[in-house]
Amino acid sequence: MSTLDALERCARETREYVGARVTRATSPPSALAFAMAHIAANVPLLTANATTHWRAHDAWRANEGVMEDFGGPDAVVEVNATPNGRGDAVHRVEKDGWARLGTGTRCETTGRGETRDAFDAFVEPAKREMTIKELFESLEDGAGTGTAWYLSGQNDNLRSSEALARAGARNDFDVPFAREAFASVGKAGRDGLGEAVNLWIGNDASQTSYHQDFYENIYTVVRGTKVFSLRPPCDAFDMRATEAVRGVFETDDALSWRIKLRPSFEPRVVWSAVDLDPVTGEPIFGDDDALRYRRPRPEPCFDVEVRAGETLYIPAMWFHRVRQKGITIAVNSWFDMHFGDRYATRPLWEPSRRSMSSSSVTLA
């Protein structure tokens, strides 16, 4: 059996164990049932009615309620900005130094010497400060401004950012079944809410590229709808990973964008380029057609819509990609994963970052 045959068999048989779709429950499980059937089994879960006690489900239905919790419409927040909604994602830089943004547009790059070869760049979003009122006005304008705005600072922003911490203090973001399960193994984190509690406010102009988190992820939608595409860790061989030069979006205004690249001697980022067309380098939005560049029938991803009031558990190390439907507000908690045998098998999927063959891609 070839290496590729073995990896494909693993991806296929994994789905036989975890099922064909994400389990949807009408009420949350007990902490013990959750720990056994989902954390230990490495299986996602979508449940309703796990956070009915959250004040935000009612208070944040309108923009005014969010603004009030932030301390008023003039409260200043840091947001991410991109020209195409693809922050923390791979962009292809062409030989002439221009990067493709999709829909036929390109962006000039700076900060790196001349090169005769095209290469991949992992580009982070630009950071901007605006009032919470301006953020909602920009999200309601949609793509009309030429900029995709996304409050997605991560890094425990609900407890570390002044305005967001004020909003967090007015709300209880506890998810009891998850807290109890992780507390039983010493993974509850600060205040029992996890190592990080993050707020996300965006719209359908932004989409998160495929990535892994080395945390157990408890993700609740407060308003709107999130659409997740999930893939188990064994799909790593199929995620078209690339070693990318670091870069960041910059703009002087909302119409003129460029990508500032880091010096070539800085460490590169290994990231999935599944959402880039393998031939043109153009961004792909939607399903996993990009996986078909190598295999005619890749194993399906687990697509799941998470609606207001629902909570999704994403097991640590599962690949996931996220988009929104309309203006969406969500809160997630990251709990420390158990760094045991599952993590130890990771080198099997990234053998020294070597390419499996001339037609495949570096593993990640």
C-alpha positions in Angstrom: 0.0 0.0 0.0 1.4 3.4 -1.0 1.7 6.2 1.5 -1.1 8.1 -0.2 -3.4 5.1 -0.2 -2.8 4.7 3.5 -3.6 8.3 4.2 -6.7 8.2 2.1 -7.8 5.0 4.0 -7.3 6.8 7.3 -9.4 9.8 6.2 -12.2 7.5 5.0 -12.2 5.2 8.0 -12.1 8.2 10.4 -15.5 9.3 9.0 -16.9 5.9 9.6 -16.1 6.3 13.3 -17.1 10.0 13.7 -20.2 9.8 11.4 -21.2 11.6 8.3 -22.3 14.8 9.9 -22.0 16.9 13.0 -24.4 15.7 15.7 -27.1 18.3 16.4 -28.7 18.2 19.9 -31.7 20.2 21.2 -30.2 20.4 24.7 -26.7 20.2 26.1 -25.2 17.0 27.3 -24.1 16.4 30.8 -20.4 17.1 31.5 -19.6 13.4 31.7 -21.4 12.5 28.5 -19.7 15.4 26.7 -16.3 14.3 28.0 -16.8 10.7 26.9 -18.7 11.0 23.7 -17.0 14.1 22.3 -13.8 15.2 23.9 -12.3 11.8 24.4 -13.8 10.5 21.1 -12.6 13.6 19.2 -16.0 14.2 17.7 -17.7 17.7 17.2 -21.0 18.6 18.7 -23.7 21.2 17.9 -26.2 21.9 20.7 -29.0 24.4 21.3 -30.1 25.8 24.7 -26.6 25.6 26.3 -26.5 29.3 26.9 -30.1 30.4 27.6 -28.9 32.3 30.6 -26.7 34.6 28.6 -28.1 38.2 28.8 -26.5 39.0 25.4 -28.9 36.8 23.5 -31.6 39.4 24.2 -29.5 42.5 24.8 -27.5 42.2 21.6 -30.3 41.6 19.1 -30.0 45.3 18.3 -26.9 47.3 17.7 -27.9 49.7 20.4 -27.8 47.0 23.0 -24.2 46.1 22.0 -23.2 49.8 22.1 -24.7 50.2 25.6 -22.7 47.2 27.0 -19.5 48.7 25.4 -20.1 51.9 27.3 -21.8 53.9 24.5 -21.5 54.3 20.7 -18.2 56.2 21.0 -16.4 53.3 22.7 -13.2 52.6 20.7 -12.4 49.1 19.5 -9.6 47.6 17.4 -10.8 45.8 14.3 -9.2 44.0 11.4 -9.4 45.3 7.9 -8.7 43.7 4.5 -9.5 44.5 0.9 -11.1 41.1 0.2 -12.2 39.6 3.6 -9.2 37.2 3.7 -7.1 38.0 6.7 -4.7 35.4 8.1 -4.7 33.6 4.8 -2.4 32.6 2.0 -2.1 34.9 -1.0 0.0 34.1 -4.1 2.6 36.7 -5.0 3.5 36.7 -8.7 6.9 37.2 -10.3 6.1 40.8 -10.9 5.6 41.4 -7.2 1.8 41.7 -7.3 -0.6 39.5 -5.3 -3.9 38.2 -6.4 -6.9 39.3 -4.4 -9.7 37.5 -6.3 -12.4 38.8 -8.7 -9.7 39.9 -11.1 -8.0 42.4 -8.7 -4.4 42.5 -7.6 -2.4 44.2 -4.9 1.2 45.5 -5.0 3.7 44.1 -2.5 6.5 45.9 -0.8 9.3 45.2 1.7 11.0 42.3 -0.1 13.8 42.1 -2.6 13.3 41.3 -6.3 12.6 37.6 -7.0 12.2 35.7 -10.3 9.9 33.2 -8.8 6.3 33.4 -7.6 5.8 32.5 -3.9 3.1 32.2 -1.2 2.6 34.9 1.5 0.6 34.5 4.7 -1.0 37.9 5.0 -2.4 39.3 8.2 -5.1 42.0 8.3 -4.5 45.6 8.9 -5.4 46.9 12.4 -7.7 49.9 12.7 -9.4 51.7 15.6 -13.0 52.9 15.3 -16.0 53.4 17.5 -18.4 50.6 17.9 -21.0 52.7 16.2 -18.7 53.1 13.2 -18.1 49.4 13.1 -21.8 48.6 12.8 -22.3 51.3 10.2 -19.4 49.8 8.1 -20.8 46.3 8.4 -24.3 47.4 7.4 -22.7 49.1 4.3 -21.4 45.7 3.3 -18.9 45.7 0.5 -19.7 49.2 -0.6 -16.8 50.7 1.2 -14.2 48.5 -0.5 -13.0 47.2 2.9 -14.0 44.1 4.8 -14.2 44.9 8.6 -14.0 42.2 11.2 -13.7 42.5 15.0 -11.7 39.4 15.5 -8.8 40.2 17.7 -8.7 36.9 19.5 -6.1 36.6 22.3 -8.7 36.8 25.0 -10.1 40.1 23.7 -13.2 40.0 25.9 -11.0 40.2 29.0 -8.0 42.1 27.7 -9.4 45.0 25.6 -10.8 47.9 27.7 -14.1 48.4 25.8 -14.7 44.6 25.2 -13.9 43.8 28.9 -16.6 46.3 29.9 -19.1 44.4 27.7 -17.8 41.1 29.1 -18.3 42.3 32.6 -22.0 42.9 31.9 -22.5 39.4 30.6 -22.0 35.9 31.8 -20.4 33.8 29.1 -20.3 30.6 31.0 -21.1 27.4 29.1 -21.8 25.0 32.1 -21.5 21.6 30.5 -18.1 22.5 28.9 -16.7 24.3 32.0 -17.6 21.3 34.2 -16.0 18.8 31.8 -12.8 20.7 31.3 -12.6 21.6 35.1 -12.6 17.9 35.9 -9.3 17.5 34.1 -7.8 20.9 35.3 -8.4 22.7 32.0 -11.1 25.2 33.0 -8.7 28.2 32.7 -9.2 31.6 34.2 -12.7 32.2 35.9 -13.7 28.7 34.6 -14.3 30.3 31.1 -11.1 29.0 29.4 -7.7 30.3 28.6 -9.2 32.9 26.3 -12.7 34.3 25.7 -13.1 36.0 22.3 -15.7 38.2 20.7 -16.3 38.2 17.0 -18.4 40.7 15.1 -18.4 40.6 11.3 -20.5 40.0 8.1 -20.4 37.9 5.0 -17.6 40.0 3.5 -15.1 38.1 5.7 -14.1 34.5 5.6 -11.6 32.6 7.7 -9.3 30.3 5.9 -8.7 26.6 7.0 -6.6 26.4 10.1 -6.0 24.3 13.3 -6.2 25.5 16.9 -4.4 23.7 19.6 -7.3 24.4 21.9 -10.7 22.8 22.6 -13.1 25.3 21.0 -16.6 26.1 22.4 -18.2 28.5 20.0 -21.6 30.2 20.6 -23.4 32.4 18.1 -25.3 35.3 19.8 -26.8 36.9 16.6 -26.8 35.9 13.0 -25.4 32.6 11.5 -21.9 31.2 11.2 -21.1 28.5 8.6 -18.3 26.1 9.6 -16.5 23.7 7.3 -14.7 21.1 9.5 -12.1 18.5 8.7 -10.5 16.0 11.1 -6.8 16.2 11.8 -6.1 13.1 9.6 -7.0 15.3 6.6 -3.8 17.3 7.0 -2.2 15.5 4.0 -5.0 16.9 1.9 -4.9 20.5 3.1 -2.4 21.8 0.5 -0.1 23.3 3.2 2.5 25.7 2.1 5.5 27.5 3.7 4.6 31.1 3.3 6.5 34.4 3.8 4.9 36.6 6.4 3.1 39.8 5.3 0.5 42.3 6.4 -2.1 44.4 4.6 -1.5 48.1 4.7 -3.6 51.0 3.3 -3.6 54.8 3.4 -7.3 54.9 2.7 -10.1 52.4 1.9 -9.2 52.2 -1.8 -5.5 51.8 -2.1 -4.1 48.6 -0.6 -0.6 47.0 -0.5 1.0 44.0 1.2 4.1 44.6 3.2 6.2 41.5 3.3 8.5 40.6 6.1 12.3 40.1 5.4 13.1 36.8 3.8 15.2 35.7 6.8 12.3 35.7 9.2 10.6 32.3 10.0 7.9 31.3 7.5 4.3 30.3 8.4 3.0 26.8 7.4 -0.7 27.4 6.4 -3.4 25.8 4.3 -3.8 27.1 0.7 -6.9 25.0 0.0 -8.9 28.2 -0.7 -6.5 29.2 -3.5 -7.0 28.0 -7.0 -4.0 25.8 -7.6 -3.6 27.0 -11.2 -4.4 30.7 -11.2 -3.7 31.5 -7.5 -7.1 33.2 -7.3 -9.0 32.9 -3.9 -11.8 30.4 -3.9 -14.9 31.0 -1.8 -17.4 28.4 -1.1 -17.0 24.6 -1.0 -13.9 22.5 -1.2 -13.5 22.4 -5.0 -9.8 23.4 -4.5 -9.2 20.0 -3.0 -10.1 18.4 -6.4 -6.8 19.6 -7.9 -5.2 16.3 -6.8 -7.9 13.8 -6.1 -11.2 13.4 -8.0 -13.2 12.6 -4.9 -11.7 13.9 -1.7 -13.4 12.9 1.5 -16.2 15.4 2.3 -15.9 18.1 5.0 -18.4 18.5 7.8 -20.4 21.6 6.9 -22.6 23.0 9.7 -24.6 26.1 10.2 -24.5 27.6 13.7 -27.5 29.8 14.4 -28.2 32.3 17.2 -28.4 30.5 20.5 -26.5 27.4 19.3 -23.1 26.3 20.5 -20.5 24.3 18.5 -17.7 22.2 20.0 -14.7 22.0 17.6 -12.2 19.4 18.9 -8.6 20.5 19.2 -6.6 20.1 16.0 -9.6 19.9 13.7 -9.3 22.0 10.6 -12.0 24.6 10.3 -13.0 27.4 7.9 -15.7 30.0 8.9 -17.9 32.5 7.2 -20.9 34.5 8.2 -24.4 35.2 6.9 -25.1 38.8 7.4 -24.0 40.7 10.5 -23.0 38.0 13.0 -21.9 38.2 16.7 -20.3 35.3 18.4 -18.4 34.4 21.5 -16.0 31.5 21.9 -13.8 30.1 24.7 -10.6 28.2 24.1 -9.7 25.5 26.7 -6.3 24.0 26.8 -6.1 20.7 24.9 -4.5 17.6 26.3 -1.1 17.3 24.7 -0.9 13.5 24.6 -0.7 10.8 22.0 -3.0 12.7 19.5 -0.6 15.6 19.4 2.4 13.3 19.3 1.1 11.8 16.0 1.3 15.2 14.3 4.8 14.5 12.7 3.2 11.7 10.8 1.3 14.4 8.8 4.2 16.7 8.4 7.4 14.6 7.9 9.9 17.4 8.0 7.6 19.4 5.7 8.6 17.3 2.8 6.6 17.0 -0.3 5.1 13.6 -0.8 5.5 13.7 -4.6 5.8 16.2 -7.3 2.0 16.4 -7.7 1.2 16.7 -4.0 1.8 19.5 -1.4 4.0 19.9 1.6 2.2 18.4 4.6 1.0 20.5 7.5 
